[in-house]
């Protein structure tokens, strides 16, 4: 069995069962199934590094030893997680509103902005907003004179799932 063990923004860890008589394995990876790069491994796992964030990759493997080279495995696919966005500005120019702006990331499908009066663990206070075409959001109907905390994370659609990246650093703002 050839499997994906874990995925982050710039690497994918793959594991497999040992093949009888094999003393080396070659893992091939590609973004398009046309041009393949490869890395070799002696054991039954490898972490493929220096990958692009929020990008779909395909993987296959061969085993080699005194009996020659095996047939290629079936192809697996994984999507690396998006990078962590950077909030560039949080402002409150009108009463009861806040505008949050962040850096645009490549290859992402959208962003999830979270804000709260308390902690991000407090489900009652926590609000989530999906943002797809922009790198900013103006939030209305906030409580004037109160401090809100904001954070954002990017996501990439992969099949029917959304692959989320890490949250930005939290920014705090007192609302006008």
C-alpha positions as CSV (number, residue, x, y, z in Angstrom):
1,X,0.0,0.0,0.0
2,X,1.2,3.4,-1.1
3,X,-0.4,6.2,0.9
4,X,-0.3,9.9,1.8
5,X,0.5,10.2,5.5
6,X,0.5,14.0,5.9
7,X,0.3,17.3,4.0
8,X,1.4,20.8,4.8
9,X,1.9,24.0,2.8
10,X,5.2,23.0,1.2
11,X,5.6,19.2,1.7
12,X,3.8,15.9,1.5
13,X,4.8,12.8,3.5
14,X,4.3,9.4,1.7
15,X,4.5,5.9,3.2
16,X,4.4,2.5,1.6
17,X,4.8,-1.2,2.5
18,X,8.2,-2.8,1.8
19,X,8.5,-4.6,-1.5
20,X,10.2,-8.0,-1.4
21,X,13.8,-7.8,-2.7
22,X,13.7,-4.0,-3.1
23,X,16.6,-2.0,-1.8
24,X,15.6,1.4,-3.3
25,X,12.4,3.2,-4.1
26,X,11.8,6.1,-6.5
27,X,8.9,8.5,-5.9
28,X,7.7,10.5,-8.8
29,X,5.7,13.7,-8.4
30,X,4.0,16.1,-10.8
31,X,1.6,19.0,-11.0
32,X,0.2,17.9,-14.4
33,X,0.9,14.2,-14.9
34,X,3.1,15.1,-17.8
35,X,6.4,16.2,-16.5
36,X,7.6,14.2,-13.5
37,X,10.3,14.9,-11.0
38,X,11.6,12.2,-8.7
39,X,13.3,11.5,-5.4
40,X,14.8,8.3,-4.1
41,X,14.3,6.6,-0.8
42,X,15.9,3.6,0.9
43,X,13.2,3.0,3.5
44,X,9.4,2.9,3.4
45,X,8.6,6.6,3.7
46,X,9.7,10.0,2.3
47,X,8.8,13.7,2.7
48,X,8.7,15.4,-0.7
49,X,9.7,19.0,0.1
50,X,9.9,22.4,-1.6
51,X,6.4,22.1,-3.1
52,X,4.2,25.1,-3.9
53,X,1.4,26.0,-1.5
54,X,-2.3,25.4,-2.5
55,X,-1.2,23.2,-5.4
56,X,-2.5,19.8,-6.5
57,X,0.3,17.2,-6.9
58,X,0.3,13.6,-8.2
59,X,2.5,10.8,-6.9
60,X,3.6,7.3,-8.0
61,X,6.4,5.0,-6.9
62,X,8.6,2.2,-8.2
63,X,10.8,-0.3,-6.3
64,X,14.1,-1.5,-7.5
65,X,16.5,-4.2,-6.4
66,X,18.3,-7.3,-7.7
67,X,15.2,-8.3,-9.7
68,X,15.1,-5.0,-11.6
69,X,12.5,-2.2,-11.4
70,X,8.9,-2.8,-10.5
71,X,5.9,-1.5,-12.4
72,X,4.7,2.0,-11.4
73,X,2.1,2.1,-8.6
74,X,-1.3,3.7,-9.2
75,X,-1.2,7.5,-9.0
76,X,-2.2,9.3,-5.7
77,X,-3.1,12.9,-5.5
78,X,-2.8,15.5,-2.7
79,X,-3.3,19.2,-2.4
80,X,-0.8,21.2,-0.4
81,X,-2.2,23.6,2.1
82,X,-2.3,27.3,1.4
83,X,0.2,29.6,3.0
84,X,-0.6,31.7,6.1
85,X,-2.0,35.1,5.0
86,X,-0.7,38.4,6.4
87,X,-3.3,40.9,7.6
88,X,-2.0,44.3,6.3
89,X,-4.6,46.6,7.8
90,X,-7.6,46.6,10.2
91,X,-9.5,49.9,10.5
92,X,-12.7,51.4,11.8
93,X,-13.5,54.6,9.9
94,X,-17.3,54.5,10.4
95,X,-19.4,53.8,13.5
96,X,-20.0,50.1,14.2
97,X,-17.9,48.9,11.2
98,X,-14.4,47.4,10.6
99,X,-12.5,46.8,7.4
100,X,-9.9,44.0,7.3
101,X,-7.4,43.8,4.5
102,X,-4.8,41.0,3.8
103,X,-2.2,39.9,1.3
104,X,-3.4,38.0,-1.8
105,X,-2.1,34.4,-2.0
106,X,-1.6,32.5,-5.2
107,X,-3.7,29.4,-6.2
108,X,-6.3,29.8,-3.4
109,X,-10.0,29.5,-3.9
110,X,-11.0,31.9,-1.1
111,X,-10.5,33.0,2.5
112,X,-12.3,32.6,5.8
113,X,-12.3,35.6,8.1
114,X,-13.0,35.1,11.8
115,X,-13.7,37.8,14.4
116,X,-14.7,37.7,18.0
117,X,-15.2,39.9,21.1
118,X,-13.7,37.2,23.3
119,X,-11.4,34.3,22.4
120,X,-11.5,32.3,19.1
121,X,-12.4,29.3,21.3
122,X,-15.7,30.9,22.4
123,X,-18.2,29.5,19.9
124,X,-21.0,32.0,21.0
125,X,-18.9,35.1,20.3
126,X,-17.1,33.7,17.2
127,X,-18.3,34.8,13.7
128,X,-17.0,33.4,10.4
129,X,-17.3,35.1,7.0
130,X,-16.3,33.4,3.6
131,X,-14.6,35.8,1.2
132,X,-14.0,34.6,-2.4
133,X,-13.1,37.4,-4.8
134,X,-11.4,39.9,-2.6
135,X,-8.6,40.4,-0.1
136,X,-10.6,42.6,2.2
137,X,-14.0,42.5,4.0
138,X,-16.0,45.3,5.7
139,X,-18.0,44.0,8.6
140,X,-21.0,46.0,9.8
141,X,-23.2,45.9,13.0
142,X,-20.3,45.6,15.4
143,X,-20.5,47.0,18.9
144,X,-19.1,50.5,19.1
145,X,-16.3,51.1,21.7
146,X,-15.6,47.4,22.0
147,X,-12.3,45.6,21.0
148,X,-12.6,42.9,18.4
149,X,-10.0,40.3,17.4
150,X,-9.6,39.3,13.7
151,X,-7.8,36.5,11.9
152,X,-7.9,35.1,8.4
153,X,-7.0,31.8,6.7
154,X,-7.0,30.7,3.0
155,X,-8.5,27.6,1.5
156,X,-8.2,25.7,-1.7
157,X,-11.0,23.6,-3.2
158,X,-9.9,20.0,-3.8
159,X,-12.6,17.8,-5.1
160,X,-15.5,18.2,-2.7
161,X,-13.3,19.4,0.2
162,X,-11.8,22.7,1.2
163,X,-8.2,22.4,2.3
164,X,-7.5,25.1,4.9
165,X,-4.1,26.8,5.6
166,X,-2.9,28.2,8.9
167,X,-4.5,31.3,10.5
168,X,-2.8,34.7,10.2
169,X,-1.6,36.4,13.3
170,X,-4.5,38.0,15.2
171,X,-5.1,41.7,14.9
172,X,-7.1,43.6,17.5
173,X,-9.1,46.8,16.9
174,X,-11.4,49.1,19.0
175,X,-14.5,49.9,17.0
176,X,-15.7,53.5,16.5
